[in-house]
């Protein structure tokens, strides 16, 4: 193989690499735009996709460093956001639970508004009386004979 053939092969290899990199960058951008995160399986299968992720992370770190943001700053903000999200999720979940309970009481036992409110108040009182989930689960088992398991009401 002469020098011209080697140059041609090198040029073709660089062109193919550039094309694969462009495809991986497009897939990465689509995945992040659609899901908010990259596709881990694609990253494991495609080294060009993984390289795009690495470049994106390096650019993000460089931008943070340029703006004076440290990992500790990010961790502190993450923890604050996580705590706020948990609080919001708990409030949302409880509202949905109370609404579902009220509907069920109405449908199954024809409870009126007053009886539903008394029941919801009793549920709230029981939940705040017990210190932790283990206490309330033990109390449920003791008083009703029901053992509520994690898998009982998943779906």
C-alpha positions in Angstrom: 0.0 0.0 0.0 1.4 3.3 -1.0 1.2 6.7 0.7 -1.7 7.9 -1.4 -3.8 4.8 -0.4 -3.0 5.4 3.3 -4.0 9.0 3.0 -7.2 8.1 1.3 -8.0 5.5 3.9 -7.2 8.0 6.7 -9.4 10.6 5.1 -12.2 8.0 4.7 -11.8 7.0 8.3 -11.9 10.6 9.6 -15.0 11.2 7.4 -16.8 8.1 8.8 -15.8 9.1 12.3 -17.2 12.6 11.8 -20.4 11.2 10.3 -20.8 8.8 13.3 -20.1 11.6 15.7 -22.7 13.8 14.0 -25.3 11.0 14.2 -24.5 10.4 17.8 -24.8 14.1 18.6 -28.2 14.2 17.0 -29.4 11.1 18.8 -28.1 12.5 22.1 -29.8 15.9 21.5 -33.1 14.1 20.7 -32.9 11.9 23.8 -32.1 14.8 26.1 -34.8 17.0 24.6 -37.4 14.2 24.8 -36.5 12.5 28.1 -34.3 15.1 29.9 -31.5 12.4 30.2 -29.3 10.5 27.8 -30.0 6.9 26.8 -27.7 4.7 28.9 -28.1 1.6 26.6 -27.2 3.6 23.6 -24.2 5.0 25.4 -23.0 1.5 26.2 -23.5 0.3 22.6 -22.1 3.3 20.8 -18.8 4.8 21.7 -19.5 7.9 19.7 -22.7 8.5 21.7 -20.6 8.0 24.9 -18.1 10.5 23.7 -20.8 13.0 23.0 -22.0 12.6 26.6 -18.4 13.1 27.9 -18.0 16.2 25.8 -21.3 17.6 27.0 -20.3 17.1 30.6 -16.9 18.6 30.2 -18.5 21.7 28.5 -21.0 22.0 31.4 -18.2 21.7 34.0 -16.1 24.3 32.2 -19.1 26.7 32.1 -19.7 26.2 35.8 -16.1 26.8 36.6 -16.1 29.9 34.5 -19.1 31.2 36.5 -17.6 30.3 39.8 -20.0 27.5 40.6 -18.5 24.6 42.6 -19.7 21.0 43.1 -20.5 21.9 46.7 -22.8 24.7 45.5 -24.5 22.3 43.1 -24.9 19.7 45.8 -26.4 22.2 48.2 -28.9 23.5 45.6 -29.7 19.9 44.6 -30.5 19.0 48.2 -32.7 22.1 48.6 -34.6 21.2 45.4 -34.9 17.6 46.4 -36.3 18.4 49.8 -38.8 20.9 48.2 -39.8 18.3 45.6 -40.4 15.6 48.3 -42.5 18.0 50.3 -44.6 18.9 47.2 -44.9 15.2 46.3 -46.0 14.3 49.8 -48.7 17.0 49.7 -49.9 15.9 46.2 -50.0 12.2 47.2 -51.9 13.0 50.4 -54.5 15.1 48.5 -54.9 12.3 45.9 -55.2 9.7 48.7 -57.9 11.7 50.5 -59.8 12.3 47.3 -59.7 8.5 46.5 -60.7 7.6 50.0 -63.7 10.1 49.9 -64.9 8.7 46.5 -64.5 5.1 47.7 -66.5 5.9 50.9 -69.2 7.5 48.9 -69.4 4.7 46.3 -69.1 1.7 48.7 -71.0 2.9 51.8 -73.0 5.9 50.5 -71.3 8.2 53.1 -72.4 11.8 53.0 -70.2 14.8 53.3 -70.2 14.9 57.1 -69.3 11.3 57.6 -66.5 11.5 54.9 -65.1 14.6 56.7 -65.1 12.8 60.0 -63.4 9.8 58.5 -60.7 12.0 56.8 -60.2 13.8 60.1 -59.8 10.4 61.8 -57.3 9.3 59.2 -55.3 12.5 59.6 -55.3 12.2 63.4 -54.2 8.6 63.2 -51.4 9.5 60.8 -50.1 12.3 63.0 -50.5 10.4 66.2 -48.0 7.7 65.1 -44.3 8.6 65.1 -43.3 6.6 62.0 -44.6 4.3 59.3 -43.5 1.2 61.3 -45.6 2.4 64.2 -48.7 2.9 62.1 -48.2 -0.5 60.3 -47.8 -2.2 63.7 -50.9 -0.5 65.0 -52.9 -1.5 62.0 -51.9 -5.1 62.5 -52.7 -5.0 66.2 -56.1 -3.3 65.9 -57.5 -4.7 62.7 -55.5 -7.9 62.0 -54.5 -6.5 58.6 -50.8 -6.7 57.6 -50.3 -4.0 55.0 -47.3 -5.0 52.8 -45.4 -2.8 50.3 -46.6 -5.0 47.4 -50.3 -5.1 48.4 -51.3 -1.8 46.8 -48.6 -1.0 44.2 -51.0 -0.9 41.3 
